[in-house]
């Protein structure tokens, strides 16, 4: 039987597995984590098998471990820690394991709060400076569909809704119920020091793919969230102030690349 390795196809298969597993005591990995592990693990395993040498072996072993976690629903480390992400508390666990990650970064941009708010409020502009986003599609009724680039060429999509919108001051959003990736975010626009420019503050809260190991894997793949948000804001600043983003890609010296 073939299994689609898209998040939707994997989610369907994981749900089927959970139905057959019932309340099996050895299942301690939640559905969202299993989906992320299946997609990322399979991609890493395939890439590792193609890559020669120690690096390929290491990548394949990590990918195989994530794939096993996805299909078995069990993590030995969680077992040793007496914790579970499978929606039930294991004996001895003091609290739910998923507390998520929080990232907050600020930049001062030499544009008015009105200009910054107006540009950001059109969510379809976000991929112009957020490199991990492939697209954001406006759906209407304060909803949008986000597609992000995952590790090793994978993609993941989710729907989000605006939950607070104060013109020229604040935009806040969160993923809708049932999303594979649970996240929420806000961006505030305050007058800058001495009334010059705008202090833009972004705050993101999300549960990393692959649960507790997700943040570590992201760092290994060069996708640490705090660095990513800081670079996104740096590009936003350049785009708002100069109308283009500086890049040195494919060049021996920096120049400005116009963002259409």
C-alpha positions in Angstrom: 0.0 0.0 0.0 1.4 3.4 -1.0 1.2 6.3 1.5 1.2 9.9 0.4 4.0 11.7 2.1 2.2 15.0 2.1 1.2 16.2 5.6 -2.4 15.5 4.7 -1.7 11.9 3.5 0.5 11.3 6.5 -2.1 12.7 8.9 -4.7 10.3 7.5 -2.4 7.3 8.0 -1.5 8.4 11.5 -5.2 8.7 12.4 -5.7 5.2 11.1 -2.9 3.9 13.3 -4.2 5.7 16.3 -7.6 4.1 15.9 -6.0 0.6 15.8 -3.7 1.5 18.8 -6.6 2.6 21.0 -5.3 3.4 24.4 -2.1 1.4 24.1 0.1 2.3 27.1 3.3 2.4 25.1 2.0 5.2 22.8 3.4 8.5 24.1 3.8 10.6 21.0 1.0 12.9 19.8 -0.5 13.1 16.4 1.0 16.4 15.3 4.4 15.3 16.4 4.0 11.9 14.6 3.0 13.6 11.3 6.0 16.0 11.5 8.4 13.1 12.3 7.0 11.0 9.5 7.5 13.7 6.8 10.9 14.9 8.1 12.2 11.5 9.0 11.4 10.0 5.6 13.0 12.9 3.8 16.1 12.7 6.0 16.4 9.0 5.5 16.1 9.3 1.7 18.7 12.1 1.7 21.0 10.1 3.9 20.9 7.0 1.8 21.8 9.1 -1.3 24.7 10.8 0.5 28.0 9.0 0.9 30.2 8.9 4.0 29.7 9.5 7.7 27.4 12.5 7.1 25.0 10.4 5.0 25.0 7.6 7.6 24.3 10.1 10.4 21.5 11.7 8.4 19.9 8.3 7.6 20.1 7.2 11.2 18.4 10.4 12.5 15.7 10.1 9.7 15.2 6.4 10.6 14.7 7.2 14.2 12.2 9.9 13.5 10.3 7.6 11.1 10.2 4.9 13.8 8.8 7.4 16.3 6.1 8.4 13.8 4.8 4.9 13.0 5.3 3.3 16.4 4.0 6.3 18.4 6.6 5.6 21.0 9.7 7.5 22.3 12.1 5.9 24.7 13.3 9.3 26.0 9.7 10.3 26.8 9.2 6.9 28.6 12.3 7.6 30.7 11.0 11.1 31.5 7.5 9.8 32.3 6.0 12.3 29.9 3.6 12.1 26.9 2.5 14.3 24.0 -0.3 11.9 23.0 -3.0 13.8 24.8 -2.8 11.8 28.0 -0.7 12.3 31.1 1.6 9.4 32.0 2.1 8.3 35.6 4.6 10.6 37.3 4.2 13.4 34.8 3.8 16.8 36.5 2.4 18.7 33.5 1.8 18.5 29.8 5.1 18.3 27.9 4.2 20.8 25.1 4.8 24.3 26.3 5.9 25.5 22.9 8.5 28.0 22.0 8.3 31.8 22.3 10.3 34.2 20.2 10.2 38.0 20.5 12.3 40.4 18.4 12.1 44.2 17.8 13.5 46.5 15.1 13.2 50.2 14.6 12.2 51.1 11.1 12.3 54.6 9.6 8.8 54.6 8.4 5.5 55.6 10.0 3.4 53.1 12.0 0.7 53.6 9.4 3.0 52.5 6.5 4.4 49.5 8.4 0.9 48.4 9.5 -0.5 48.7 6.0 2.2 46.7 4.4 2.1 43.9 7.0 -1.7 43.8 7.1 -1.6 42.4 3.6 -0.4 38.9 4.6 0.4 38.1 1.0 3.4 40.5 1.4 4.9 38.3 4.1 6.8 35.9 1.9 8.6 38.9 0.4 10.8 39.1 3.5 10.0 35.9 5.4 12.2 33.4 3.6 10.7 30.3 5.2 7.2 31.2 3.8 6.4 30.0 0.4 3.1 31.7 0.2 0.2 33.2 2.1 -3.2 33.2 0.5 -6.0 35.4 1.8 -9.2 33.4 2.2 -11.6 36.2 3.5 -13.4 36.5 6.8 -10.0 37.2 8.6 -8.6 33.9 7.4 -5.6 33.0 5.4 -3.7 29.9 4.3 0.1 29.7 5.0 2.5 27.4 3.3 6.0 27.2 4.7 9.2 25.5 3.6 10.1 22.6 5.9 13.4 20.8 6.3 15.0 19.0 3.4 12.5 20.3 0.8 9.3 19.5 2.6 6.4 21.9 2.8 3.7 22.3 5.4 0.4 24.3 5.2 -2.1 25.6 7.8 -5.0 28.0 8.0 -4.8 31.0 10.4 -7.2 33.6 11.6 -6.8 37.2 12.7 -7.9 37.4 16.4 -7.0 41.1 17.1 -6.6 44.0 14.7 -6.0 47.5 15.9 -5.3 49.8 12.9 -1.7 51.1 12.9 -1.0 49.4 16.3 -1.4 45.7 16.4 -2.2 42.6 14.3 -2.5 39.2 16.1 -3.2 35.8 14.5 -3.3 32.1 15.4 -3.6 28.8 13.6 -7.2 27.5 13.4 -8.3 24.4 15.4 -7.1 21.2 13.9 -4.0 22.6 12.2 -1.0 20.3 12.0 1.3 23.1 13.1 0.0 25.0 16.2 1.2 28.6 16.3 0.2 32.1 17.2 1.8 35.5 16.6 1.5 39.2 16.9 3.2 42.3 15.5 3.0 45.7 17.3 3.7 49.1 15.8 4.8 51.8 18.2 6.3 55.2 17.5 10.1 55.0 17.6 12.5 56.8 20.0 11.8 60.5 20.0 8.9 59.9 17.7 11.1 58.9 14.8 10.2 55.9 12.8 8.4 52.8 14.2 9.4 50.2 16.7 8.1 46.9 15.2 7.9 44.0 17.7 7.1 40.5 16.5 6.1 37.8 19.0 5.7 34.2 17.9 4.5 31.2 20.0 4.5 27.8 18.4 5.0 24.1 19.1 7.9 23.0 17.0 7.5 20.1 14.5 8.7 16.8 16.1 7.8 18.0 19.6 10.5 18.3 22.1 13.3 17.4 19.6 12.0 19.8 17.0 14.0 22.8 18.2 17.2 20.8 18.3 16.6 19.5 14.8 15.9 23.0 13.6 19.2 24.3 15.0 21.0 21.4 13.3 19.4 22.3 10.0 20.3 26.0 10.4 16.7 27.1 11.0 16.8 28.4 14.6 13.6 30.3 15.2 15.2 33.3 17.0 17.7 33.9 14.2 15.1 33.4 11.6 12.7 36.0 13.1 15.6 38.5 13.5 16.6 38.1 9.9 13.0 38.4 8.8 12.7 41.7 10.6 16.1 42.9 9.1 14.7 42.2 5.6 11.4 43.9 6.5 13.4 47.0 7.6 15.3 47.1 4.3 12.2 46.6 2.2 10.3 49.4 4.0 13.2 51.9 4.0 14.9 51.2 0.7 12.2 49.3 -1.3 14.6 46.4 -1.8 16.5 43.8 0.2 20.3 43.6 0.2 21.7 40.3 -0.9 25.1 38.9 -1.8 23.9 35.7 -3.2 25.9 34.7 -6.3 28.0 37.8 -6.0 31.4 38.8 -4.7 30.1 42.0 -3.3 26.7 43.1 -1.9 24.0 44.8 -3.9 20.3 45.5 -3.6 17.9 43.0 -5.0 14.5 44.6 -5.9 11.5 42.8 -4.5 8.8 42.9 -7.1 
